[in-house]
Amino acid sequence: MLGAFKARVAPFNVNYRYVAEELQYLLTDAQATAVVVHSRFTPTLADVLPRLPLVKVILQVPDSSDLPLLPGAVWYEDALAAASPDKPTWRCSADDLYILYTGGTTGMPKGVLWRNGDANVECFGGSRAETLDGVLTEATGALRALLAPPFMHGAGHWMCFRTWNNGGSIFIQQHVEHLDPHDIWGTIERDRLNFLLIVGDAFGRPLLDELEHHTYDLSSLTVLLSGGAALSAPLKEEFLRHLPTVMIVDGLGSSEAGGQVSHVSAGAGATTGTFPLGVGNHVLSADLDRVLAPGDPELGWLCKSGGLALGYLGDPDKTAHTYPVVDGVRYAVPGDRARLRIDGVVELHGRDSATINSGGEKIFAEEVEAAIKTHPAVYDCVVAGRPSEQWGSEVVAIVRLRDGRSATTEELRRAAEQHIARFKLPKAVVFVPEILRSPAGKADYRWAKQMVAQPAP
C-alpha cells in the first residue's frame, strides 16, 4: 500500500479466500491493471487472467508454496532491484485515490472510493498538520502493537497506519495463516507489547480459552481494541478477570465513513452496544430527513459528516442512498440503526442489512446473537431469518457449543430471554461444529441464510 500511494496508483484489498469467480468479479469491478500476488494464490489468478484484459502487470511474491513464476509475471524482488533509485519527479496529492472493498457478508463486495487526504485523517489517524515538522511533532506515540486480523481487512491495515502515523511500531506474530492464540500471547509477552487489536468474539473466545490453560506475563498490555465486530459483555468480563489493568475499547467504524465512535470498558460492569456520540457523528431520522436530537425516541441511523468517502465505485445509485444530503450537509449512513439517548449516548441496535422482519417486528440479528452468547456453553453464534407461514420470517440461531459443554434449545432461549424480549427469541436452533466467518472474524450472513433456509411448517 505504501508503494502504491507513493506511485500515485489506487491500491485496493483482495480477500485471499476468494475462489476464481469471486476474484474475477472483484478485479473486474476494480478495473485492475496491476496485481501483487503471493505464489500460493497464483493458481486462482491464472484461472481468471484470460478474462481480465486490463491487467498488464503482475508482481509475484515467493512464499513457502514454492510455486513457479506465473507466465507473464515478474518476481517482486527482481522488479524492486531493477527500479531506479532516483526520487520520483511527481508529487503525491490529497486527491489521489484509495479503494476499500467491503466484506460482502450480506451481498457482493463494493469498492468504497476515498480521497487519500480524507482517508489519511478519517481512516488512518493521520495528522491534520500542514508541514512535515508539524506531523513529526505529533508523532510521539509509544504503541507497540500486534494486529491479529489480516491486513487485507480494513481494521487491520487502518490500525497499522494509525500506529505508524503516531510514531508507534507494528509487530507481526509468527503464524499468520490462522489465528494462533499461543503465538499471539507469546509474542506480546516476549516483545512487551502494549496494544492488541482483535475482531469481536470470533477472536476473543479462542484467546480467552488459551488464557484458561496457560499462563503468560501480559503486564505490558494496556489496551485491547475490538474493531470490525462487537466484543460481547461476557467476554469483556472474562478478559478483565484475566487482565484486570487492561482497558478494553470497542471501536466502531465503517468502510464508508472511516472511524466513528468508541466505548471504553475497564474494571467491573463491562457493557456492549452503547457509545458516547463523538464529534462529527449524529443520528438521522428513519426517513433520512432530519438530524435527531438527544432523547428523541425514534430509531434512526448512525451517521457521520465531515471528511467522507467519495462513494461506491461505479454505483451512483447506492452512493446517493448511502450519502444523503440533509439541510445542505452530506452524511455517510453505513447502515447501523441507532437511538440517541438524552445523555448523548448512542444505543446501537445493529446493521439493517442483518435485520429479520418477523410478525411485523424488526429484529436485529446482532442483538439476538449477543443474548444467546450469554449462555456459558456457547462458543459462537450467528442469527439469520428463514421463511415462515405464520410469521413471514422467523429467527433461527446457528450455534457452536464449547468443547465438552452441552445446552438445549430451550436452555439457550431461557438464557437469552433475560436480555431480549420474547418475540426476538429464536424459534429454532441449529447446532454446528463450526461457524463460517471471514478471515477477519465477521459473520457470513449469506452462509447463515443458506444454513437455515428450510422453511418452517
Contacts in CASP RR format, 6 or more apart in sequence:
PFRMAT RR
TARGET T0000
AUTHOR 0000-0000-0000
METHOD contacts of the structure
MODEL  1
MLGAFKARVAPFNVNYRYVAEELQYLLTDAQATAVVVHSRFTPTLADVLP
RLPLVKVILQVPDSSDLPLLPGAVWYEDALAAASPDKPTWRCSADDLYIL
YTGGTTGMPKGVLWRNGDANVECFGGSRAETLDGVLTEATGALRALLAPP
FMHGAGHWMCFRTWNNGGSIFIQQHVEHLDPHDIWGTIERDRLNFLLIVG
DAFGRPLLDELEHHTYDLSSLTVLLSGGAALSAPLKEEFLRHLPTVMIVD
GLGSSEAGGQVSHVSAGAGATTGTFPLGVGNHVLSADLDRVLAPGDPELG
WLCKSGGLALGYLGDPDKTAHTYPVVDGVRYAVPGDRARLRIDGVVELHG
RDSATINSGGEKIFAEEVEAAIKTHPAVYDCVVAGRPSEQWGSEVVAIVR
LRDGRSATTEELRRAAEQHIARFKLPKAVVFVPEILRSPAGKADYRWAKQ
MVAQPAP
1 11 0 8 1.000
1 157 0 8 1.000
4 10 0 8 1.000
4 11 0 8 1.000
5 11 0 8 1.000
5 92 0 8 1.000
5 96 0 8 1.000
5 98 0 8 1.000
5 116 0 8 1.000
6 88 0 8 1.000
6 92 0 8 1.000
7 88 0 8 1.000
8 90 0 8 1.000
8 92 0 8 1.000
8 93 0 8 1.000
8 96 0 8 1.000
9 34 0 8 1.000
10 96 0 8 1.000
10 97 0 8 1.000
10 98 0 8 1.000
10 99 0 8 1.000
11 98 0 8 1.000
11 99 0 8 1.000
12 30 0 8 1.000
12 32 0 8 1.000
12 98 0 8 1.000
12 99 0 8 1.000
12 100 0 8 1.000
12 101 0 8 1.000
12 111 0 8 1.000
13 99 0 8 1.000
13 100 0 8 1.000
13 101 0 8 1.000
13 152 0 8 1.000
13 153 0 8 1.000
13 154 0 8 1.000
13 157 0 8 1.000
14 23 0 8 1.000
14 26 0 8 1.000
14 27 0 8 1.000
14 101 0 8 1.000
14 152 0 8 1.000
15 22 0 8 1.000
15 26 0 8 1.000
15 101 0 8 1.000
15 103 0 8 1.000
15 109 0 8 1.000
15 152 0 8 1.000
15 438 0 8 1.000
15 439 0 8 1.000
16 38 0 8 1.000
16 41 0 8 1.000
16 150 0 8 1.000
16 152 0 8 1.000
16 439 0 8 1.000
17 438 0 8 1.000
17 439 0 8 1.000
18 26 0 8 1.000
18 44 0 8 1.000
19 44 0 8 1.000
20 44 0 8 1.000
20 47 0 8 1.000
20 48 0 8 1.000
23 44 0 8 1.000
23 45 0 8 1.000
23 48 0 8 1.000
24 48 0 8 1.000
24 51 0 8 1.000
24 52 0 8 1.000
25 108 0 8 1.000
25 109 0 8 1.000
26 101 0 8 1.000
26 109 0 8 1.000
27 35 0 8 1.000
27 48 0 8 1.000
27 52 0 8 1.000
27 55 0 8 1.000
28 51 0 8 1.000
28 52 0 8 1.000
29 109 0 8 1.000
29 111 0 8 1.000
29 313 0 8 1.000
30 99 0 8 1.000
30 101 0 8 1.000
30 111 0 8 1.000
30 313 0 8 1.000
31 54 0 8 1.000
32 52 0 8 1.000
32 54 0 8 1.000
32 55 0 8 1.000
33 54 0 8 1.000
33 55 0 8 1.000
33 56 0 8 1.000
33 57 0 8 1.000
34 55 0 8 1.000
34 56 0 8 1.000
34 57 0 8 1.000
34 58 0 8 1.000
34 59 0 8 1.000
35 45 0 8 1.000
35 55 0 8 1.000
35 57 0 8 1.000
35 58 0 8 1.000
35 59 0 8 1.000
36 58 0 8 1.000
36 59 0 8 1.000
36 61 0 8 1.000
36 76 0 8 1.000
37 45 0 8 1.000
37 58 0 8 1.000
37 59 0 8 1.000
37 60 0 8 1.000
37 61 0 8 1.000
37 70 0 8 1.000
37 73 0 8 1.000
38 60 0 8 1.000
38 61 0 8 1.000
38 63 0 8 1.000
38 65 0 8 1.000
39 60 0 8 1.000
39 61 0 8 1.000
39 62 0 8 1.000
39 63 0 8 1.000
39 65 0 8 1.000
39 66 0 8 1.000
39 67 0 8 1.000
40 63 0 8 1.000
40 64 0 8 1.000
40 65 0 8 1.000
40 67 0 8 1.000
42 60 0 8 1.000
42 67 0 8 1.000
42 70 0 8 1.000
42 73 0 8 1.000
43 67 0 8 1.000
45 58 0 8 1.000
45 70 0 8 1.000
46 70 0 8 1.000
49 55 0 8 1.000
57 74 0 8 1.000
58 70 0 8 1.000
58 72 0 8 1.000
58 73 0 8 1.000
58 74 0 8 1.000
59 73 0 8 1.000
59 74 0 8 1.000
59 75 0 8 1.000
59 76 0 8 1.000
59 79 0 8 1.000
60 69 0 8 1.000
60 70 0 8 1.000
60 73 0 8 1.000
60 74 0 8 1.000
60 75 0 8 1.000
60 76 0 8 1.000
61 76 0 8 1.000
62 75 0 8 1.000
62 76 0 8 1.000
62 77 0 8 1.000
69 75 0 8 1.000
92 116 0 8 1.000
93 116 0 8 1.000
94 115 0 8 1.000
94 116 0 8 1.000
94 117 0 8 1.000
94 118 0 8 1.000
94 120 0 8 1.000
95 115 0 8 1.000
95 116 0 8 1.000
95 117 0 8 1.000
96 115 0 8 1.000
96 116 0 8 1.000
97 113 0 8 1.000
97 114 0 8 1.000
97 115 0 8 1.000
97 116 0 8 1.000
98 113 0 8 1.000
98 114 0 8 1.000
98 115 0 8 1.000
98 116 0 8 1.000
98 119 0 8 1.000
98 123 0 8 1.000
99 111 0 8 1.000
99 112 0 8 1.000
99 113 0 8 1.000
99 114 0 8 1.000
99 313 0 8 1.000
100 111 0 8 1.000
100 112 0 8 1.000
100 114 0 8 1.000
100 123 0 8 1.000
100 154 0 8 1.000
100 255 0 8 1.000
101 109 0 8 1.000
101 110 0 8 1.000
101 111 0 8 1.000
101 112 0 8 1.000
101 255 0 8 1.000
102 109 0 8 1.000
102 110 0 8 1.000
102 111 0 8 1.000
102 112 0 8 1.000
102 255 0 8 1.000
103 109 0 8 1.000
103 438 0 8 1.000
103 440 0 8 1.000
103 442 0 8 1.000
104 110 0 8 1.000
104 446 0 8 1.000
105 438 0 8 1.000
105 442 0 8 1.000
105 443 0 8 1.000
105 444 0 8 1.000
105 445 0 8 1.000
105 446 0 8 1.000
106 351 0 8 1.000
106 353 0 8 1.000
106 354 0 8 1.000
106 445 0 8 1.000
106 446 0 8 1.000
107 446 0 8 1.000
110 312 0 8 1.000
110 313 0 8 1.000
110 315 0 8 1.000
110 318 0 8 1.000
111 255 0 8 1.000
111 312 0 8 1.000
111 313 0 8 1.000
112 255 0 8 1.000
112 256 0 8 1.000
112 309 0 8 1.000
112 311 0 8 1.000
112 312 0 8 1.000
112 313 0 8 1.000
113 309 0 8 1.000
113 310 0 8 1.000
113 311 0 8 1.000
113 312 0 8 1.000
113 313 0 8 1.000
114 123 0 8 1.000
114 309 0 8 1.000
114 310 0 8 1.000
115 310 0 8 1.000
118 307 0 8 1.000
118 308 0 8 1.000
118 309 0 8 1.000
119 309 0 8 1.000
120 126 0 8 1.000
120 161 0 8 1.000
120 165 0 8 1.000
121 127 0 8 1.000
121 128 0 8 1.000
121 307 0 8 1.000
122 257 0 8 1.000
122 258 0 8 1.000
122 259 0 8 1.000
122 307 0 8 1.000
122 308 0 8 1.000
123 154 0 8 1.000
123 158 0 8 1.000
123 161 0 8 1.000
123 258 0 8 1.000
123 259 0 8 1.000
124 158 0 8 1.000
124 161 0 8 1.000
124 162 0 8 1.000
124 165 0 8 1.000
125 161 0 8 1.000
125 162 0 8 1.000
125 165 0 8 1.000
125 166 0 8 1.000
126 135 0 8 1.000
126 161 0 8 1.000
126 162 0 8 1.000
126 165 0 8 1.000
126 166 0 8 1.000
127 134 0 8 1.000
127 135 0 8 1.000
127 138 0 8 1.000
127 139 0 8 1.000
127 165 0 8 1.000
129 135 0 8 1.000
129 137 0 8 1.000
129 138 0 8 1.000
138 166 0 8 1.000
139 165 0 8 1.000
139 166 0 8 1.000
139 167 0 8 1.000
139 168 0 8 1.000
140 166 0 8 1.000
140 167 0 8 1.000
141 166 0 8 1.000
141 167 0 8 1.000
141 168 0 8 1.000
142 167 0 8 1.000
142 168 0 8 1.000
142 194 0 8 1.000
143 163 0 8 1.000
143 166 0 8 1.000
143 167 0 8 1.000
143 168 0 8 1.000
143 169 0 8 1.000
143 194 0 8 1.000
143 195 0 8 1.000
144 168 0 8 1.000
144 169 0 8 1.000
144 171 0 8 1.000
144 191 0 8 1.000
144 192 0 8 1.000
144 193 0 8 1.000
144 194 0 8 1.000
144 195 0 8 1.000
144 220 0 8 1.000
145 159 0 8 1.000
145 163 0 8 1.000
145 168 0 8 1.000
145 169 0 8 1.000
145 170 0 8 1.000
145 171 0 8 1.000
145 193 0 8 1.000
145 194 0 8 1.000
145 195 0 8 1.000
145 196 0 8 1.000
145 197 0 8 1.000
146 170 0 8 1.000
146 171 0 8 1.000
146 172 0 8 1.000
146 173 0 8 1.000
146 184 0 8 1.000
146 187 0 8 1.000
146 188 0 8 1.000
146 193 0 8 1.000
146 195 0 8 1.000
146 196 0 8 1.000
146 197 0 8 1.000
147 155 0 8 1.000
147 156 0 8 1.000
147 159 0 8 1.000
147 160 0 8 1.000
147 170 0 8 1.000
147 197 0 8 1.000
148 173 0 8 1.000
148 179 0 8 1.000
148 184 0 8 1.000
148 196 0 8 1.000
148 197 0 8 1.000
148 198 0 8 1.000
148 199 0 8 1.000
148 203 0 8 1.000
149 155 0 8 1.000
149 156 0 8 1.000
149 197 0 8 1.000
149 198 0 8 1.000
149 199 0 8 1.000
149 203 0 8 1.000
149 439 0 8 1.000
149 440 0 8 1.000
149 441 0 8 1.000
150 156 0 8 1.000
150 176 0 8 1.000
150 439 0 8 1.000
150 440 0 8 1.000
151 157 0 8 1.000
151 160 0 8 1.000
152 439 0 8 1.000
152 440 0 8 1.000
153 199 0 8 1.000
153 228 0 8 1.000
153 438 0 8 1.000
153 439 0 8 1.000
153 440 0 8 1.000
154 255 0 8 1.000
154 440 0 8 1.000
155 197 0 8 1.000
155 199 0 8 1.000
155 227 0 8 1.000
155 228 0 8 1.000
155 440 0 8 1.000
156 197 0 8 1.000
156 440 0 8 1.000
158 258 0 8 1.000
158 259 0 8 1.000
159 197 0 8 1.000
159 225 0 8 1.000
160 170 0 8 1.000
163 169 0 8 1.000
163 170 0 8 1.000
163 195 0 8 1.000
164 170 0 8 1.000
171 187 0 8 1.000
171 191 0 8 1.000
171 193 0 8 1.000
173 180 0 8 1.000
173 183 0 8 1.000
173 184 0 8 1.000
173 187 0 8 1.000
174 180 0 8 1.000
174 183 0 8 1.000
174 187 0 8 1.000
175 183 0 8 1.000
179 203 0 8 1.000
179 206 0 8 1.000
181 206 0 8 1.000
181 207 0 8 1.000
181 209 0 8 1.000
181 210 0 8 1.000
182 210 0 8 1.000
182 214 0 8 1.000
184 196 0 8 1.000
184 207 0 8 1.000
185 207 0 8 1.000
185 210 0 8 1.000
185 211 0 8 1.000
185 214 0 8 1.000
185 216 0 8 1.000
185 218 0 8 1.000
186 216 0 8 1.000
187 193 0 8 1.000
188 196 0 8 1.000
188 216 0 8 1.000
188 218 0 8 1.000
188 220 0 8 1.000
188 221 0 8 1.000
189 216 0 8 1.000
189 217 0 8 1.000
189 218 0 8 1.000
192 220 0 8 1.000
193 220 0 8 1.000
193 221 0 8 1.000
194 220 0 8 1.000
194 221 0 8 1.000
194 222 0 8 1.000
194 223 0 8 1.000
195 221 0 8 1.000
195 222 0 8 1.000
195 223 0 8 1.000
195 225 0 8 1.000
196 221 0 8 1.000
196 223 0 8 1.000
196 224 0 8 1.000
196 225 0 8 1.000
197 225 0 8 1.000
197 226 0 8 1.000
197 227 0 8 1.000
198 204 0 8 1.000
198 207 0 8 1.000
198 224 0 8 1.000
198 225 0 8 1.000
198 226 0 8 1.000
198 227 0 8 1.000
198 231 0 8 1.000
199 226 0 8 1.000
199 227 0 8 1.000
199 228 0 8 1.000
199 229 0 8 1.000
199 440 0 8 1.000
199 441 0 8 1.000
199 442 0 8 1.000
200 226 0 8 1.000
200 227 0 8 1.000
200 228 0 8 1.000
200 229 0 8 1.000
200 230 0 8 1.000
200 231 0 8 1.000
200 232 0 8 1.000
200 235 0 8 1.000
200 441 0 8 1.000
201 229 0 8 1.000
201 230 0 8 1.000
201 231 0 8 1.000
201 232 0 8 1.000
201 235 0 8 1.000
201 373 0 8 1.000
201 380 0 8 1.000
202 229 0 8 1.000
202 380 0 8 1.000
202 437 0 8 1.000
202 441 0 8 1.000
202 442 0 8 1.000
203 226 0 8 1.000
203 441 0 8 1.000
204 226 0 8 1.000
204 231 0 8 1.000
204 235 0 8 1.000
204 239 0 8 1.000
205 235 0 8 1.000
205 379 0 8 1.000
205 380 0 8 1.000
208 235 0 8 1.000
208 238 0 8 1.000
208 239 0 8 1.000
208 242 0 8 1.000
211 242 0 8 1.000
218 242 0 8 1.000
218 243 0 8 1.000
219 245 0 8 1.000
221 243 0 8 1.000
221 246 0 8 1.000
222 245 0 8 1.000
222 246 0 8 1.000
222 247 0 8 1.000
223 246 0 8 1.000
223 247 0 8 1.000
223 249 0 8 1.000
224 239 0 8 1.000
224 243 0 8 1.000
224 246 0 8 1.000
224 247 0 8 1.000
224 248 0 8 1.000
224 249 0 8 1.000
225 248 0 8 1.000
225 249 0 8 1.000
225 251 0 8 1.000
226 248 0 8 1.000
226 249 0 8 1.000
226 250 0 8 1.000
226 251 0 8 1.000
227 250 0 8 1.000
227 251 0 8 1.000
227 252 0 8 1.000
227 253 0 8 1.000
228 251 0 8 1.000
228 252 0 8 1.000
228 253 0 8 1.000
228 440 0 8 1.000
228 442 0 8 1.000
229 441 0 8 1.000
229 442 0 8 1.000
229 443 0 8 1.000
230 250 0 8 1.000
230 272 0 8 1.000
230 273 0 8 1.000
230 366 0 8 1.000
230 370 0 8 1.000
231 248 0 8 1.000
231 250 0 8 1.000
231 272 0 8 1.000
232 272 0 8 1.000
232 370 0 8 1.000
232 373 0 8 1.000
232 374 0 8 1.000
233 269 0 8 1.000
233 270 0 8 1.000
233 271 0 8 1.000
233 272 0 8 1.000
233 370 0 8 1.000
233 374 0 8 1.000
234 373 0 8 1.000
234 374 0 8 1.000
234 376 0 8 1.000
235 373 0 8 1.000
236 248 0 8 1.000
236 265 0 8 1.000
236 270 0 8 1.000
236 271 0 8 1.000
236 272 0 8 1.000
237 269 0 8 1.000
237 270 0 8 1.000
239 246 0 8 1.000
239 248 0 8 1.000
240 246 0 8 1.000
240 248 0 8 1.000
240 265 0 8 1.000
240 266 0 8 1.000
240 267 0 8 1.000
240 268 0 8 1.000
240 270 0 8 1.000
244 267 0 8 1.000
246 266 0 8 1.000
247 264 0 8 1.000
247 265 0 8 1.000
247 266 0 8 1.000
248 264 0 8 1.000
248 265 0 8 1.000
248 266 0 8 1.000
248 270 0 8 1.000
249 262 0 8 1.000
249 263 0 8 1.000
249 264 0 8 1.000
249 265 0 8 1.000
250 262 0 8 1.000
250 263 0 8 1.000
250 265 0 8 1.000
250 272 0 8 1.000
250 273 0 8 1.000
250 275 0 8 1.000
251 259 0 8 1.000
251 260 0 8 1.000
251 261 0 8 1.000
251 262 0 8 1.000
251 263 0 8 1.000
252 259 0 8 1.000
252 260 0 8 1.000
252 261 0 8 1.000
252 262 0 8 1.000
252 263 0 8 1.000
252 275 0 8 1.000
252 302 0 8 1.000
252 336 0 8 1.000
252 348 0 8 1.000
253 259 0 8 1.000
253 260 0 8 1.000
253 261 0 8 1.000
253 334 0 8 1.000
254 260 0 8 1.000
254 332 0 8 1.000
254 334 0 8 1.000
254 335 0 8 1.000
254 336 0 8 1.000
255 309 0 8 1.000
255 334 0 8 1.000
256 308 0 8 1.000
256 309 0 8 1.000
256 311 0 8 1.000
256 322 0 8 1.000
256 323 0 8 1.000
256 332 0 8 1.000
256 333 0 8 1.000
256 334 0 8 1.000
257 303 0 8 1.000
257 304 0 8 1.000
257 308 0 8 1.000
257 309 0 8 1.000
257 332 0 8 1.000
257 334 0 8 1.000
258 304 0 8 1.000
258 309 0 8 1.000
258 332 0 8 1.000
259 304 0 8 1.000
260 278 0 8 1.000
260 281 0 8 1.000
260 302 0 8 1.000
260 304 0 8 1.000
261 275 0 8 1.000
261 276 0 8 1.000
261 277 0 8 1.000
261 278 0 8 1.000
261 281 0 8 1.000
261 302 0 8 1.000
261 346 0 8 1.000
262 275 0 8 1.000
262 276 0 8 1.000
263 271 0 8 1.000
263 272 0 8 1.000
263 273 0 8 1.000
263 274 0 8 1.000
263 275 0 8 1.000
263 276 0 8 1.000
265 271 0 8 1.000
272 370 0 8 1.000
273 347 0 8 1.000
273 348 0 8 1.000
274 345 0 8 1.000
274 346 0 8 1.000
274 347 0 8 1.000
274 348 0 8 1.000
275 345 0 8 1.000
275 346 0 8 1.000
275 348 0 8 1.000
276 344 0 8 1.000
276 345 0 8 1.000
276 346 0 8 1.000
277 283 0 8 1.000
277 340 0 8 1.000
277 344 0 8 1.000
277 345 0 8 1.000
277 346 0 8 1.000
280 304 0 8 1.000
280 305 0 8 1.000
280 306 0 8 1.000
281 302 0 8 1.000
281 303 0 8 1.000
281 304 0 8 1.000
281 346 0 8 1.000
282 291 0 8 1.000
282 292 0 8 1.000
282 302 0 8 1.000
282 303 0 8 1.000
282 304 0 8 1.000
282 305 0 8 1.000
282 331 0 8 1.000
283 291 0 8 1.000
283 292 0 8 1.000
283 296 0 8 1.000
283 300 0 8 1.000
283 301 0 8 1.000
283 302 0 8 1.000
283 303 0 8 1.000
283 338 0 8 1.000
283 339 0 8 1.000
283 340 0 8 1.000
283 346 0 8 1.000
284 290 0 8 1.000
284 291 0 8 1.000
284 292 0 8 1.000
284 300 0 8 1.000
284 301 0 8 1.000
284 303 0 8 1.000
284 324 0 8 1.000
284 326 0 8 1.000
284 331 0 8 1.000
284 333 0 8 1.000
285 291 0 8 1.000
285 292 0 8 1.000
285 298 0 8 1.000
285 300 0 8 1.000
285 301 0 8 1.000
286 298 0 8 1.000
286 299 0 8 1.000
286 300 0 8 1.000
286 301 0 8 1.000
288 301 0 8 1.000
288 324 0 8 1.000
288 326 0 8 1.000
288 333 0 8 1.000
289 326 0 8 1.000
290 326 0 8 1.000
290 327 0 8 1.000
291 326 0 8 1.000
291 327 0 8 1.000
292 298 0 8 1.000
292 300 0 8 1.000
292 340 0 8 1.000
293 340 0 8 1.000
294 340 0 8 1.000
294 341 0 8 1.000
294 342 0 8 1.000
294 343 0 8 1.000
294 344 0 8 1.000
295 340 0 8 1.000
295 341 0 8 1.000
295 342 0 8 1.000
295 344 0 8 1.000
296 339 0 8 1.000
296 340 0 8 1.000
297 339 0 8 1.000
298 339 0 8 1.000
299 337 0 8 1.000
299 338 0 8 1.000
299 339 0 8 1.000
299 349 0 8 1.000
300 337 0 8 1.000
300 338 0 8 1.000
300 339 0 8 1.000
301 333 0 8 1.000
301 335 0 8 1.000
301 336 0 8 1.000
301 337 0 8 1.000
301 338 0 8 1.000
301 352 0 8 1.000
302 333 0 8 1.000
302 334 0 8 1.000
302 335 0 8 1.000
302 336 0 8 1.000
302 337 0 8 1.000
302 338 0 8 1.000
302 346 0 8 1.000
302 348 0 8 1.000
303 331 0 8 1.000
303 332 0 8 1.000
303 333 0 8 1.000
304 331 0 8 1.000
304 332 0 8 1.000
305 329 0 8 1.000
305 330 0 8 1.000
305 331 0 8 1.000
305 332 0 8 1.000
306 330 0 8 1.000
308 323 0 8 1.000
308 330 0 8 1.000
308 331 0 8 1.000
308 332 0 8 1.000
309 323 0 8 1.000
309 332 0 8 1.000
310 319 0 8 1.000
311 319 0 8 1.000
311 322 0 8 1.000
311 323 0 8 1.000
312 318 0 8 1.000
312 319 0 8 1.000
312 322 0 8 1.000
322 332 0 8 1.000
322 333 0 8 1.000
322 334 0 8 1.000
322 335 0 8 1.000
323 330 0 8 1.000
323 331 0 8 1.000
323 332 0 8 1.000
323 333 0 8 1.000
324 330 0 8 1.000
324 331 0 8 1.000
324 333 0 8 1.000
325 331 0 8 1.000
335 351 0 8 1.000
335 352 0 8 1.000
335 353 0 8 1.000
336 348 0 8 1.000
336 349 0 8 1.000
336 350 0 8 1.000
336 351 0 8 1.000
336 352 0 8 1.000
337 348 0 8 1.000
337 349 0 8 1.000
337 350 0 8 1.000
337 351 0 8 1.000
337 352 0 8 1.000
337 355 0 8 1.000
337 364 0 8 1.000
338 346 0 8 1.000
338 347 0 8 1.000
338 348 0 8 1.000
338 349 0 8 1.000
339 346 0 8 1.000
339 347 0 8 1.000
339 349 0 8 1.000
340 346 0 8 1.000
340 347 0 8 1.000
341 347 0 8 1.000
349 364 0 8 1.000
349 367 0 8 1.000
350 364 0 8 1.000
350 365 0 8 1.000
350 366 0 8 1.000
350 367 0 8 1.000
351 364 0 8 1.000
351 365 0 8 1.000
351 366 0 8 1.000
353 445 0 8 1.000
354 364 0 8 1.000
354 365 0 8 1.000
354 366 0 8 1.000
354 443 0 8 1.000
354 445 0 8 1.000
355 362 0 8 1.000
355 363 0 8 1.000
355 364 0 8 1.000
355 365 0 8 1.000
356 362 0 8 1.000
356 363 0 8 1.000
356 364 0 8 1.000
356 365 0 8 1.000
356 383 0 8 1.000
356 384 0 8 1.000
356 385 0 8 1.000
356 393 0 8 1.000
356 394 0 8 1.000
356 395 0 8 1.000
357 363 0 8 1.000
357 392 0 8 1.000
357 393 0 8 1.000
358 385 0 8 1.000
358 388 0 8 1.000
358 391 0 8 1.000
358 392 0 8 1.000
358 393 0 8 1.000
358 394 0 8 1.000
358 395 0 8 1.000
358 423 0 8 1.000
359 391 0 8 1.000
359 392 0 8 1.000
359 393 0 8 1.000
361 423 0 8 1.000
361 424 0 8 1.000
363 395 0 8 1.000
363 423 0 8 1.000
363 424 0 8 1.000
365 382 0 8 1.000
365 383 0 8 1.000
365 384 0 8 1.000
365 385 0 8 1.000
365 443 0 8 1.000
365 445 0 8 1.000
366 383 0 8 1.000
367 420 0 8 1.000
367 424 0 8 1.000
368 383 0 8 1.000
368 395 0 8 1.000
368 397 0 8 1.000
368 416 0 8 1.000
368 420 0 8 1.000
368 424 0 8 1.000
368 425 0 8 1.000
368 426 0 8 1.000
369 381 0 8 1.000
369 382 0 8 1.000
369 383 0 8 1.000
369 397 0 8 1.000
369 443 0 8 1.000
370 419 0 8 1.000
371 415 0 8 1.000
371 416 0 8 1.000
371 417 0 8 1.000
371 418 0 8 1.000
371 419 0 8 1.000
371 420 0 8 1.000
371 424 0 8 1.000
372 378 0 8 1.000
372 381 0 8 1.000
372 383 0 8 1.000
372 397 0 8 1.000
372 399 0 8 1.000
372 412 0 8 1.000
372 415 0 8 1.000
372 416 0 8 1.000
372 426 0 8 1.000
373 380 0 8 1.000
373 381 0 8 1.000
374 415 0 8 1.000
374 416 0 8 1.000
374 418 0 8 1.000
374 419 0 8 1.000
375 407 0 8 1.000
375 411 0 8 1.000
375 412 0 8 1.000
375 415 0 8 1.000
375 416 0 8 1.000
376 402 0 8 1.000
376 405 0 8 1.000
377 401 0 8 1.000
377 402 0 8 1.000
377 405 0 8 1.000
377 406 0 8 1.000
377 407 0 8 1.000
377 411 0 8 1.000
378 399 0 8 1.000
378 400 0 8 1.000
378 401 0 8 1.000
378 402 0 8 1.000
378 407 0 8 1.000
378 412 0 8 1.000
379 400 0 8 1.000
379 401 0 8 1.000
379 402 0 8 1.000
379 403 0 8 1.000
380 399 0 8 1.000
380 400 0 8 1.000
380 435 0 8 1.000
381 397 0 8 1.000
381 398 0 8 1.000
381 399 0 8 1.000
381 400 0 8 1.000
381 435 0 8 1.000
382 397 0 8 1.000
382 398 0 8 1.000
382 435 0 8 1.000
382 443 0 8 1.000
382 444 0 8 1.000
382 445 0 8 1.000
382 448 0 8 1.000
383 395 0 8 1.000
383 396 0 8 1.000
383 397 0 8 1.000
383 398 0 8 1.000
383 426 0 8 1.000
383 448 0 8 1.000
384 396 0 8 1.000
384 398 0 8 1.000
384 445 0 8 1.000
384 448 0 8 1.000
384 449 0 8 1.000
384 451 0 8 1.000
384 452 0 8 1.000
385 393 0 8 1.000
385 394 0 8 1.000
385 395 0 8 1.000
385 396 0 8 1.000
385 449 0 8 1.000
385 452 0 8 1.000
386 393 0 8 1.000
386 394 0 8 1.000
386 396 0 8 1.000
386 449 0 8 1.000
386 452 0 8 1.000
386 453 0 8 1.000
386 454 0 8 1.000
386 455 0 8 1.000
386 456 0 8 1.000
387 393 0 8 1.000
387 394 0 8 1.000
387 455 0 8 1.000
387 456 0 8 1.000
388 394 0 8 1.000
388 427 0 8 1.000
388 455 0 8 1.000
388 456 0 8 1.000
389 455 0 8 1.000
389 456 0 8 1.000
389 457 0 8 1.000
390 456 0 8 1.000
391 427 0 8 1.000
394 427 0 8 1.000
394 428 0 8 1.000
394 456 0 8 1.000
395 424 0 8 1.000
395 425 0 8 1.000
395 426 0 8 1.000
395 427 0 8 1.000
396 426 0 8 1.000
396 427 0 8 1.000
396 428 0 8 1.000
396 429 0 8 1.000
396 430 0 8 1.000
396 452 0 8 1.000
397 412 0 8 1.000
397 426 0 8 1.000
397 428 0 8 1.000
397 429 0 8 1.000
397 430 0 8 1.000
398 429 0 8 1.000
398 430 0 8 1.000
398 432 0 8 1.000
398 435 0 8 1.000
398 448 0 8 1.000
398 451 0 8 1.000
398 452 0 8 1.000
399 407 0 8 1.000
399 412 0 8 1.000
399 429 0 8 1.000
399 430 0 8 1.000
399 431 0 8 1.000
399 432 0 8 1.000
400 431 0 8 1.000
400 432 0 8 1.000
400 433 0 8 1.000
400 434 0 8 1.000
400 435 0 8 1.000
401 407 0 8 1.000
401 431 0 8 1.000
409 426 0 8 1.000
409 428 0 8 1.000
409 429 0 8 1.000
412 426 0 8 1.000
412 429 0 8 1.000
413 425 0 8 1.000
413 426 0 8 1.000
416 424 0 8 1.000
416 425 0 8 1.000
416 426 0 8 1.000
417 425 0 8 1.000
427 456 0 8 1.000
428 452 0 8 1.000
428 456 0 8 1.000
430 451 0 8 1.000
430 452 0 8 1.000
432 451 0 8 1.000
435 443 0 8 1.000
436 444 0 8 1.000
436 447 0 8 1.000
436 448 0 8 1.000
437 443 0 8 1.000
437 444 0 8 1.000
438 444 0 8 1.000
END
